């Protein structure tokens, strides 16, 4: 585990957190030199009504814009390519992303290709982006992905039906406007999936082999907030104080995982979600308890601290007892979020599981798991949830 004398870096964008932070978008865009913005969003955000007032703020600062909303959950490589064409043909010099992880990740991909050549798939991996993109502001409307503050962009390679991870400080937004009000239009299922995604971010960051004293602070606070407030918040999505707990938990988790990276849960979820086009947060939620059980023996003291942050009474418990109590809590949170124990995919064969495991092992998130598993280890974990 991390030695305090080892080199570590910590990257975080400027962010404004609090009620009505979204309404600062015009002023912030103007300060970043915006002349014409590509506004990247999705149909759900438009229907929810968030886009109109944000465009009005751009109007008030005489900033021109064009809206690109042809984006699906698990954004596709070709959607990024289409967005780049709009950016270039409309002579934009600025990008604004409004929505959950899908619009924000797509916006990051568009930014990459607006200043770099080739196909977005060319930039898979760590530090593959050579030239920073145009200024980017993100306004998140979910409390889970943390794409608004992270060094990650996750996109779907449609030729391989596999998600790719682009990890680079060049995709860190210039400003994130983080407003808990935007969570008020989430569906209960979306709120549950994104909250479990945030919790997974925090747990994996805390046991990552790239963690640091600084990332630990944010990971533990995220775990405390989400374990305490997730279930009450999901039952009170019209309570702004509860929504703020979710948003703040997601923010802390994002700062942690963006710098400490992730692990086996995300590597497996990327593979599973990419192949079968499944909700990312749901995949994480279903995998989490099984991967924690697998990883526990490789980092027992860290998992004890996670249990403590969840306010679980484990002070005099053995390692086996701590694991049992921790798994019970994770199961309680998943069930309280109305997320099933197994993935709803039919007809998956042993060959499919082998392909899933192979893709997961090649995911960059696997590198920072507490232990690098064998292919058979990963296959067994998939078998537990299918």
C-alpha positions in Angstrom: 0.0 0.0 0.0 0.9 3.6 -0.4 3.9 5.0 1.5 3.6 8.7 2.3 7.1 9.3 0.7 6.0 7.9 -2.7 5.2 10.4 -5.4 1.5 10.9 -6.0 -0.4 13.6 -8.0 -3.8 14.9 -7.4 -5.8 16.6 -10.2 -9.2 18.3 -9.8 -10.9 21.0 -11.9 -12.3 24.2 -10.6 -15.8 23.5 -9.4 -18.7 25.5 -7.9 -21.0 23.5 -5.6 -24.3 24.5 -4.3 -27.9 25.5 -5.2 -28.3 27.3 -8.5 -24.6 26.7 -9.4 -25.8 25.8 -13.0 -27.0 29.4 -13.5 -23.3 30.6 -13.4 -22.8 29.0 -16.8 -23.0 32.1 -18.9 -20.5 34.0 -16.8 -18.1 31.1 -16.6 -18.3 30.4 -20.3 -17.6 34.1 -21.0 -14.6 34.0 -18.7 -13.2 31.1 -20.7 -13.5 32.9 -24.0 -16.6 31.2 -25.3 -17.7 32.6 -28.7 -19.8 29.7 -29.9 -20.6 26.6 -27.7 -21.4 23.1 -28.7 -23.9 22.1 -26.1 -23.7 18.4 -25.6 -26.8 16.8 -23.8 -29.4 14.1 -24.3 -33.1 14.0 -25.0 -34.0 13.3 -21.3 -32.3 16.5 -20.2 -34.1 18.5 -22.8 -37.5 16.9 -21.8 -36.7 17.6 -18.1 -36.4 21.3 -18.9 -32.9 21.9 -17.7 -31.5 22.9 -21.1 -33.8 25.9 -21.7 -32.7 27.9 -18.7 -29.0 27.1 -19.4 -29.3 28.3 -23.0 -31.0 31.4 -21.7 -27.9 32.1 -19.5 -25.7 31.8 -22.6 -28.0 34.2 -24.4 -27.6 36.7 -21.7 -23.9 36.8 -22.3 -24.3 36.9 -26.1 -22.7 33.5 -26.5 -23.9 31.6 -29.6 -24.5 27.9 -29.4 -25.6 24.8 -31.2 -27.1 21.8 -29.4 -25.9 18.2 -30.0 -28.2 15.7 -28.3 -27.9 12.5 -30.4 -26.4 10.6 -27.5 -27.5 7.3 -25.9 -26.7 5.7 -22.5 -23.2 4.1 -22.9 -22.2 6.7 -25.6 -21.0 5.2 -28.8 -17.8 5.9 -30.7 -19.8 7.0 -33.8 -21.7 9.5 -31.7 -18.4 11.2 -30.7 -17.5 11.3 -34.4 -20.8 12.9 -35.3 -20.4 15.5 -32.6 -17.0 16.4 -33.8 -18.4 17.1 -37.3 -21.0 19.5 -35.8 -18.3 21.2 -33.7 -16.1 21.8 -36.7 -18.9 22.7 -39.2 -20.4 25.2 -36.8 -17.0 26.8 -36.0 -17.4 26.3 -32.3 -14.6 27.1 -29.8 -16.1 25.8 -26.6 -18.0 22.8 -25.2 -20.7 22.7 -22.6 -21.9 19.3 -21.3 -25.2 19.0 -19.5 -26.4 15.7 -18.2 -25.1 12.5 -16.7 -22.0 10.5 -17.5 -23.1 9.8 -21.1 -23.2 13.4 -22.4 -20.1 14.4 -20.4 -18.1 11.5 -21.6 -19.2 12.1 -25.2 -18.3 15.8 -24.8 -14.8 14.8 -23.7 -14.4 12.6 -26.7 -15.5 15.5 -29.0 -13.0 17.7 -27.3 -10.2 15.3 -27.9 -10.9 15.0 -31.6 -11.5 18.7 -32.1 -7.7 19.2 -31.5 -6.3 15.8 -32.3 -6.6 13.7 -35.5 -7.9 10.2 -36.1 -10.6 8.2 -34.5 -11.7 8.4 -30.9 -10.7 4.7 -30.4 -7.1 5.7 -31.1 -6.9 7.3 -27.6 -7.8 4.3 -25.5 -5.6 3.9 -22.5 -3.6 6.2 -20.2 -2.1 9.5 -21.3 -2.7 8.9 -25.0 -4.1 12.4 -25.7 -1.3 14.8 -26.7 -3.2 18.1 -27.3 -5.7 19.5 -24.9 -9.2 20.2 -26.3 -11.2 23.4 -26.2 -12.5 24.8 -22.9 -15.1 22.5 -21.3 -17.8 23.2 -18.7 -19.8 20.3 -17.2 -23.1 20.5 -15.4 -23.9 17.1 -13.9 -27.5 16.0 -13.5 -26.9 12.7 -11.7 -25.0 11.9 -8.6 -22.8 9.1 -9.7 -20.5 9.3 -12.8 -18.4 12.2 -11.6 -17.3 12.7 -15.2 -17.6 16.4 -14.4 -14.4 16.3 -12.3 -12.6 13.2 -13.5 -9.7 12.3 -15.7 -11.8 9.5 -17.3 -13.9 9.2 -20.4 -15.7 5.9 -21.0 -17.0 5.2 -24.5 -18.4 2.2 -26.4 -16.3 0.6 -29.1 -19.2 -0.6 -31.3 -16.9 -2.9 -33.4 -15.9 -4.9 -30.4 -19.0 -4.3 -28.3 -16.6 -3.3 -25.5 -16.2 -0.1 -23.5 -12.9 1.7 -23.7 -11.4 4.0 -21.0 -9.6 7.1 -22.0 -7.6 8.4 -19.0 -5.9 11.7 -19.3 -5.7 15.0 -17.4 -6.5 16.7 -20.8 -10.1 15.5 -20.4 -10.5 17.1 -17.0 -13.2 19.8 -17.4 -12.1 23.4 -16.9 -15.1 24.1 -14.6 -17.8 21.9 -13.1 -21.0 23.6 -11.9 -22.4 21.1 -9.4 -26.0 21.9 -8.5 -28.1 19.5 -6.3 -31.3 20.9 -7.8 -30.5 19.0 -11.1 -31.0 15.7 -9.3 -34.7 16.4 -8.7 -35.8 15.1 -12.1 -34.0 11.7 -11.8 -36.1 8.6 -11.9 -35.9 6.4 -8.8 -34.0 3.7 -10.8 -31.5 6.2 -12.3 -30.9 7.7 -8.8 -30.3 4.3 -7.4 -27.9 3.2 -10.1 -25.9 6.4 -10.0 -25.7 6.4 -6.2 -24.4 2.8 -6.2 -21.9 3.8 -8.9 -20.6 6.6 -6.6 -20.3 4.2 -3.7 -18.3 1.8 -5.9 -16.0 4.6 -7.0 -15.3 5.4 -3.4 -14.7 1.8 -2.2 -12.5 0.9 -5.2 -10.5 4.1 -4.8 -9.9 3.4 -1.2 -8.4 -0.1 -1.8 -6.7 0.9 -5.0 -2.9 0.3 -5.2 -2.6 3.9 -6.4 -4.4 5.5 -3.4 -2.8 8.3 -1.5 -3.4 10.1 1.8 -5.3 12.8 -0.1 -7.5 10.5 -2.2 -8.3 8.5 1.0 -9.8 11.6 2.7 -12.3 11.9 -0.1 -13.0 8.2 -0.5 -13.8 7.8 3.2 -16.1 10.8 3.3 -17.9 9.6 0.2 -18.4 6.2 1.8 -19.7 7.8 5.0 -22.2 10.0 3.2 -23.5 7.5 0.7 -23.8 4.6 3.2 -25.7 6.9 5.6 -28.0 8.9 3.2 -28.4 6.8 0.1 -31.5 4.9 1.2 -33.3 7.8 2.8 -32.5 10.0 -0.2 -33.9 7.5 -2.7 -37.1 7.6 -0.7 -37.2 11.4 -0.7 -36.1 12.6 -4.2 -38.0 15.8 -3.7 -36.0 16.7 -0.5 -33.1 19.0 -1.6 -31.2 18.4 1.6 -31.2 14.6 0.9 -30.2 15.3 -2.8 -27.3 17.4 -1.6 -26.0 14.5 0.4 -26.0 12.3 -2.7 -24.4 15.0 -4.8 -21.7 15.7 -2.2 -21.0 12.0 -1.8 -20.6 11.7 -5.6 -18.3 14.7 -5.7 -16.0 13.2 -3.0 -16.0 9.8 -4.7 -15.1 11.5 -8.0 -12.1 13.3 -6.5 -10.9 10.0 -5.0 -11.3 7.7 -8.0 -10.1 10.2 -10.6 -6.7 10.2 -8.8 -6.5 6.7 -7.3 -8.3 5.0 -10.2 -10.6 2.0 -9.7 -10.5 -1.8 -9.8 -12.1 -5.1 -10.6 -15.7 -4.0 -10.2 -15.4 -1.3 -12.9 -13.2 -3.5 -15.2 -15.9 -6.2 -15.1 -18.8 -3.7 -15.4 -17.2 -2.0 -18.4 -16.9 -5.4 -20.1 -20.5 -6.5 -19.2 -22.2 -3.1 -20.0 -20.3 -2.8 -23.2 -21.2 -6.2 -24.5 -24.9 -6.1 -23.5 -25.6 -2.4 -23.4 -26.6 -2.5 -19.7 -26.8 0.4 -17.2 -23.3 0.9 -15.8 -24.4 1.7 -12.2 -26.6 -1.4 -12.1 -23.7 -3.6 -13.2 -21.5 -2.1 -10.5 -24.1 -2.6 -7.8 -24.6 -6.2 -8.7 -20.9 -7.0 -8.9 -19.8 -5.0 -5.8 -20.5 -7.5 -3.0 -18.9 -10.4 -4.9 -15.7 -8.4 -5.8 -15.4 -7.1 -2.2 -15.5 -10.7 -1.0 -12.8 -11.7 -3.5 -10.6 -8.7 -2.8 -11.0 -8.7 1.0 -8.0 -10.9 1.9 -5.7 -8.8 -0.1 -6.4 -5.6 1.8 -8.2 -6.5 5.1 -7.2 -3.4 7.1 -8.6 -1.1 4.4 -11.9 -3.0 4.2 -12.1 -2.7 8.0 -11.8 1.1 7.7 -14.5 1.0 5.0 -16.8 -0.9 7.5 -16.0 1.7 10.1 -16.9 4.6 7.7 -20.2 2.8 7.2 -20.7 2.9 11.0 -20.6 -0.9 11.3 -19.6 -2.3 14.7 -16.6 -4.4 13.8 -14.0 -3.3 16.4 -13.7 -6.7 18.1 -14.7 -8.8 15.0 -12.4 -11.2 13.2 -11.6 -10.7 9.6 -14.1 -13.3 8.6 -16.8 -11.5 10.7 -15.9 -8.1 9.3 -16.3 -9.4 5.7 -19.6 -11.0 6.5 -20.9 -7.8 8.1 -19.6 -5.6 5.3 -21.2 -7.9 2.6 -24.5 -7.8 4.5 -24.4 -4.0 4.4 -23.6 -3.8 0.7 -26.4 -6.2 0.0 -28.8 -4.1 2.2 -27.9 -1.0 0.2 -28.3 -2.8 -3.2 -31.7 -4.2 -2.1 -32.8 -0.9 -0.6 -32.0 0.6 -4.0 -34.2 -2.0 -5.7 -31.4 -3.4 -7.8 -31.6 -7.1 -8.4 -28.9 -9.6 -7.4 -28.3 -10.9 -10.9 -28.0 -9.4 -14.4 -31.0 -9.8 -16.6 -29.3 -11.3 -19.6 -30.5 -14.6 -21.2 -28.6 -17.1 -23.2 -25.1 -16.2 -22.0 -22.8 -19.2 -22.7 -19.5 -20.2 -21.2 -17.8 -18.8 -24.4 -19.5 -15.4 -23.7 -18.2 -15.4 -20.1 -14.7 -16.2 -21.4 -14.9 -13.1 -23.7 -16.3 -11.0 -20.9 -13.4 -12.0 -18.6 -10.8 -11.4 -21.4 -12.1 -7.9 -22.0 -12.2 -7.1 -18.2 -8.6 -8.2 -17.8 -7.5 -5.8 -20.5 -9.4 -2.9 -18.9 -7.1 -0.1 -17.4 -9.0 -0.2 -14.2 -7.8 -3.7 -13.5 -4.2 -2.5 -13.0 -5.1 -0.7 -9.7 -7.1 -3.5 -8.2 -5.5 -4.8 -4.9 -4.6 -8.0 -6.8 -4.5 -8.9 -10.4 -6.9 -11.9 -10.8 -6.6 -14.9 -13.1 -9.0 -15.2 -16.0 -10.7 -18.1 -14.2 -11.2 -15.8 -11.1 -13.0 -13.3 -13.2 -15.1 -16.0 -14.9 -16.2 -17.3 -11.6 -17.3 -13.9 -10.5 -19.3 -13.4 -13.6 -21.0 -16.8 -13.1 -22.2 -15.6 -9.7 -24.2 -12.8 -11.2 -25.5 -14.3 -14.4 
